Structures are given as structure tokens and as C-alpha cells.
Amino acid sequence: YQLAAPNRVADISWIKGGKSTWDWWNGVRLYGVDFRAGINTETYKYHIDFAAKYGIEYVMLDDGWYPFHKRNLLEPYESMNIPELVEYAKERGVKLLLWAVGQTLLEQAEEACEHYSKMGIAGFKVDFFDAQDQLLVQDIYRLSEVTAKHKLLIDFHGMYKPTGLSRTYPNVINYEGVFGLEQMKWTDRDRADMPLNDVLIPYIRMAAGPMDYTQGAMLNAAKGDFRAIDKRPMSQGTRAHQVAMYVVYDAPFSMLCDTPSNYLREDETTRYIASIPTVFTSSKVLLGKVGEHIVMAREKDGVWYLGGLTSWEAREVEVDFSFLGEGEWEVALFRDGINADLTGLDYKTESLTVKSGDKQSVKMAPGGGFAMIIKRK
């Protein structure tokens, strides 16, 4: 990042991080609604309403809003009224991003970016690059430049690890380049150990820059219970493990990967996730060992956020609050429940009062974790 070319975007005031709903991971499925869920305007209005309810900044329209095999971003499916959705979202303080095959956006870069920028779309998520040769790197710079020109954010999916491009073009708000949660849609448990992966990548992949892991699963499997189910996916590990990732992982643009129907059912968890920022002022690693665990503390606007992750090994850690300033602080703790090793969904919330120098032990279940939001009293 420090060796990359300096910022080439004159005005960066419009570049805002945040969280987004994500339709693709959950198969665009909803329940408890009075319309047929799918790639249609009603479904995305529901996503927008959900985002507005919880203060989530963005809604992603992923694969399916246009027939990608026709290679034309200017012709959405008839079931998708994009201008109507943009206006509906604007009225509710939400912005939309569009997914696109990367090569198609390259072919239509100026025309598509001008068209959707004028419409009010906030940016693009682009996919299927899957290389890192010189020609592709040049294409990535071109897309970053054209989207910046039209004041559009860009999230690079299907992409090599970051190499500092977001310094040159700050509208590049995230990159995939990681074995992320979407792999759980099709990867059997004997081929993926996600809790191990999750405590490796903060030390290795995340050193290169932000990563679009796409966390937030509400169906959480204890060890032995996991199954790869494409349209009703689950995570390996506990609910608290998923929540903690929003603190531990560097992701200025971060997904809530599950269906709004599940998040509405899990209101307490959803409100906790929604209250965690995506961009922080400072960061500290309090505890950790590569491939075993990590406890990360981040601060923004005087509020501290802690996230802890462990592998499939249960672990008890002691959090030292010496990094806090003077006075008393109120802690909202989200941790594994006593039965989280049996049922990954099990969690418990607690309120604590601490001061600088206090210490607090926290138990993490196998594949577990915890999060803390710490505010001055």
C-alpha cells in the first residue's frame, strides 16, 4: 500500500464504506412475505426496507439482474426495474450496487458507468478475473479510473490479493482474493476447515490489505453438523464466531451474507452487527497465535470494538483492558453460549462495567469467538 502510486482521485468526499445486504449467498430466498421471492423488483424493495430498518448503507444486486450471457449491462431483465429501485432506496437512505462480469464492464466501461452513475447507482461489484498477468492488471487500473471518474465505488471479486490499488484509487473499497464464506455453499466439511482458515488469514492474507470474506451466517453448525447446502448455506463454527469477524477482518465494504428473513428473526444479533463500523481509526492485536486464535481491538470515535476468534480448539482468553482511557467503560459482550459446542447457534449477551487495567476471562467454544462493544460511561 505504501509503495503504490499516490491518490489520483481529486475529490474523495463521496467515497463511503459501509455494510451491504447480499442476495447471492442465500439464493435470493425470503420467507414470511406475500410475494414470490426471486430476481424481481419486489424482492429488492424488501432488501432495501430491511437495510433501512437497521441502518445498513447498501443493497447489492448480485448475479441475475441482467442476462450476463448477453454481455450487455444496459439491458436488465424485465422483472428488474432498476430506476424504480434506485428511487425507492434513495427515499430510505440506502444506496444500490450492481454486480457485473468484469470483462463485460470493461467492454462497456464508459457507457455503463455514465448511465448508472446518472441513475444514482453507487458502484459495481465486478467478478471473474481469476488471473494476475500484466494485461489484467492494466484492465483493473482502467476500471478503477473510469469508475472513479463517474463517482462509482468498485468492489473487486474473483480477484487477486490487493497490491495497494486502493491508495491510488480510493473508490476501490474491497477485494476478494480469499477463501471466504461463499465456499461453504459447495465445499464439504472434509475439504474445508473454516475455523482454522479464519485464524490463519488475519495474519497472512489480511497483511496484503482488505478482504471481502462475506461473513454473517445465521445458520451456524457445531463441529460434525455442517453440510454444504447451496441455497440454504450455513457456517462452520458458532454464531459469535461470525459476529467477531466484523471486528477482526479488514473490510471497509462488508456484506451481511444471509437472507433478510433470517436477520429479522435474529434481531438481537443483527442489531449488534449493524452497530459495528467497517472503517476504524486504530487497531491493536491484543492476543493471538497464527492458526490458533486472535483477539483484535479497534477504535472509532472513542468507542472500542473487540473481536476474538478460535479454531476448532476451545479456548479461554484473558482480555486486558489496559488500552482503555481513564474512567469507567460499559461493555456489551456477545459470546458463545454454554451449549455452543453442541449447537452453533447458541450465544449469550452480557453487560459489564470495566476500567483500564481490569481483566476479563472469556471462553470460546470449538470454532467459536466473541465480540465486545466498549463505550465510556
N, C-alpha and C positions, 0 to 999 in steps of 0.2 A: 504493500500500500504506500509506504513512504518513498519508494523508488518510482512509483507511477508518475505520469505527467500530471502537473497541477490542474486544478479545476478549469474546465473550458466552458462552463455554463455561467453566463453573467449574472442572471437572476435565479437564485435558488429558493426564494421565499415560498414558492408554490410546491416544493418537494416535501411531502409529509409522509412519515412512516405510519404504521398502524396495523391493525388486525383485519382479517377478511374472512367471510364465510367461504366455504369451498364445497361445491356441489359434486365434484367428480369422485372423490374418495368414497362417498356414501351412495353412489349410483343414482343421484338426484332423487332419492326416495324421501317421502314425507309420510306421516300418518296423523290422524286426527284432524284432517282437513276435508273440505266439502268439494274439492275439485280433483281431477286426475293429475297426480304429480308427474313431472317429466320436463322435457325441454319445451317449456311454454311460458308465456308471459305471467300467468297466474303463479306459477311456482317461484319465479324470481321476485315477484312482488312480496311473496311470503318471506323469502330470504331477506329482502330489504326491511320489512316490518320487524323481523327478528333482530337484524343488525341495529336498527334504530332503538329498539327496546333496551338493548344492552350497551349502547354507545360504541358499537363496532364500526369502524370508519369505512370499510369497503365491503363490497359483494363481488365475488369472482364469477364470471360466466365462463366456465371451462369448456372443454371439448363438447361440441354438439350444437352450439348456437348458430353455426354456419356449416354447410356441407364441405368439409375440408378437402375431399377428393376433387372438388371442382376448382380449388385453388383461387377462390375469389372472396376476399373478406368483405366486399361491398354488397354481397347478396346473402343476408341471413335467411334462415328457414322462415317460412311464413308464420309459424307458430310463435316466433320471437319478434315482438315489437320493441326494438331497441330504443328508439326515441321516446316512446312512452315510459319505458323503464328508467331511462335517464332522468326524465322529469319527475317521475314518482319518487326516485331516490333523492333527488335534489330537494324536494319538499320536506324530506325526512332527515336531511343532514348526512346522507350516505352517498358514496361515490362508487362507480362501477369500473371494473377492469375486464378486459376481454382476453381470452386465450386465443393463440394462433399458432399454426405451424410456422416455425421460424423462416423457412425458405419462402413461404407464401408472403409473409410480411416483408421480406427482403425484396421480392418481386414487385410489391405494391407499396413500398415504403412511403414515398411522398404523398401519393394519393390517399392511401388508407389513413395515414397519420393526420393529414389535414382534415379529412372527412370526419373522423371520430373525435378529434380534438374540438372541432367546431360544435359537434353534437353535445359534448360535455363528458365524454368518456375520460377517465383519469389515467388510463395506461393500458399496457399489454403484458400478458404473461406469454412468453414465446418458448417453443418446445422443439425437441428432436434435432439438436445439433450433433451431439454424440461424437465429437472429434475435437482436436486442438491443433490442427495444422495451420499454416500461415494464412491460407485463404479464409478459413473460418474466423480466425482472429480478426482479420480485416473486416469481415462481414459484421462481427459483433460490435466493433467500433463504429461502423456505419449506422447500424440500428440504434446504438446509443446516441449518436449525434443527431439523427433525424428525429427520434422521439423527443430528445431534449429541445430541439428547435420548435416543436409543436407542443411543448409543455406536457409531455406524457411520461409517466413512470414506466419502467420496464423491469420485469422480473424474469431472469433467465433460468428456465427449466431445461432438463435434458442437456446439461451444460457442464463443462469442465469447472474445476475449482476456481475461485476468484483469484485474480492476479493484480489487484489494485485498480481495476477499471472504475470502481465507484468513487475513487478520488478524482479521476479525470472527468467523469460524467456522474455527478451525484444523483441523477434520476435513476440510476441503476440501483434498485433498492434491495435486491436479494438474488441469490444464486442457489440452484440445487447442488449438483456435484457432491451428493452424499447418499449413503444407503439409508433412506428415510422411511417414514411410516407407511408410505404407499406400497412398499414391498410386502407388507402384511396382507395385502389383498390376494396374493397368489403364492407366497413363499411358505412352504410347510415348516413346522417347528424344528424338524431335524436338519433343516438347511439354513436356519437363521436363529441366532441368539441375540435378540434385540437388546435386552438389558446389558449384556456385555458390550455390544456395539455402542449403546448410549453412553457408557462411561469410558469409551475409547475416543470417540470423535471430539469431545471438548478439548482434548489435549493434542489432537493430531489434525483432523480436518479443519476445526474451528480456528486453528492458528493462521490459516490462509485467509480467513475472512468470513462474512456472514453465510449462513446456510439455511435453505428452505427445507427443513425436516418435515414440516406439516403435521405437527402434533395436535393433540386434543381429543383423542378417542374416548368415548364414553362407555364403550363395551370393553372391559378390561379383564384379561384372563390370567389367573394364577398359573404357576408352572404346571404343565400337564393338561391344562384345559384349552389351550389355544388351538384354533383351527383356521386355516386360510379360507375365508368366505368372501368372494369378490364383491358382492353387492350389499353385504351386511358385515363389514370387516370389524376386527377387534384388535386390541394391542396385546403384546406380551408384557406382563407386569401389571402394576397397580394403577388405580386412579391418581393417587398422589404423585406417582412417577410421571404421569402425563402432565399434571399441573406444574410440577417443578421445572419441566423443560422450558416453560415460558420465561423463566428467570435465567437458567443455566445457558441456554442456547442463544447465540448472537443472531438475531433475525429482525432487522428494522421493519420488515414486512412479514407478518406471521399469520399462518392460517389457523382457523378453527375447523378442523377437518371433518367433523361429524355432522350428521343431519340436524338442522334446527329443531326437529321434533324431539330428538334425544336431549339437546341442550335445554329446551323448555321444560322437559321432565326433570332435568337435573339443575334446577335453578341456582342452588347454592354454589355448586361447582362453577357454573357459567359466570355468575357474578364475580367470583373470585378471579377467574381467568381474565375477565374483561377489565378488571381493575389493575392489572399488571401492565406497565408500559412496554413498548418494543424498543425504545431508544433510552439509554441511560447516560448519566454524567460520569460515573466512576464505577469501577469493578474491582473486586478482590476475591481471590481464591482462598477460602478460609481453611479448607481441609481437602485432601484428595490423594489418590494414587492411581496412576494410569491403569485402566482396565478393571478397577475395583470400585471406586466411588469418587464423588466430587461434591463439595459444598461451596457454592458461589454466592457472593453478596454483591448487589448492585444498588446504586443510589440515583435518585432523580428527585429534584425539588424538595430535598430534605427528608424524603421517605426512603427507607431501605427495604430491599426485596431480597430474600434468601431462597435459594433452591438447592435441594440435595437429592442426589441420585445414587443408587447402588446397583450392582449386578444381581445375578440370581442368589448371591450370598446375603443373608440377612445381616444387618449391621446396626450397631448403636454408635452414634457420634455425639460428641460434646461440642456444642456451639458456644464459642466465647464471644461475648458482646462488647469486647474492649474497643471495637471500632466505632461504637456509638459515642455521641457527644454527651455532655452533662445532662443531668435531669432524668426523669422517668420516661419510659417509652412503652407504648402499648403494642403488643404483638398479636396478630391474627395468624394462628398456626393452622395449616392444612396438612395432616399427616395420615399415614396408614392406620387403618382400624386394626383392632386386635385380631380379626379374622381375615385380614388381607392376604395371608398366605393360603387361605382356603378359597376365598372369593375376592378376586382382584378389585371388585367394585367397592370394597369396604374401606371407608375413610372416616376420619373424625376431625372436627374443627374445635379449636380451643382459643381462649383469650388469656394472655399472660401480661404481666407488668414486669419490666426489667429495667436495669440501669447499666451503664458502662462498667465492664468488669464482671458482671454476672455470667454464669454459665448454665446452660440448659442441655440436658441429655435428650436425644430424640432417637427412637427406634425406627428402623426401616425394615419392612418385610422383604422377603426374597423378590427381586425385581421391583423394589419399592422406592419411596422417596418422601420428600416433604417440601413445603414452601412456607415462607413467613412474609408477612407484610408488617413493617415496623414503623410506627408513627410516633412522633413526640406527643406526650400527653399534655 
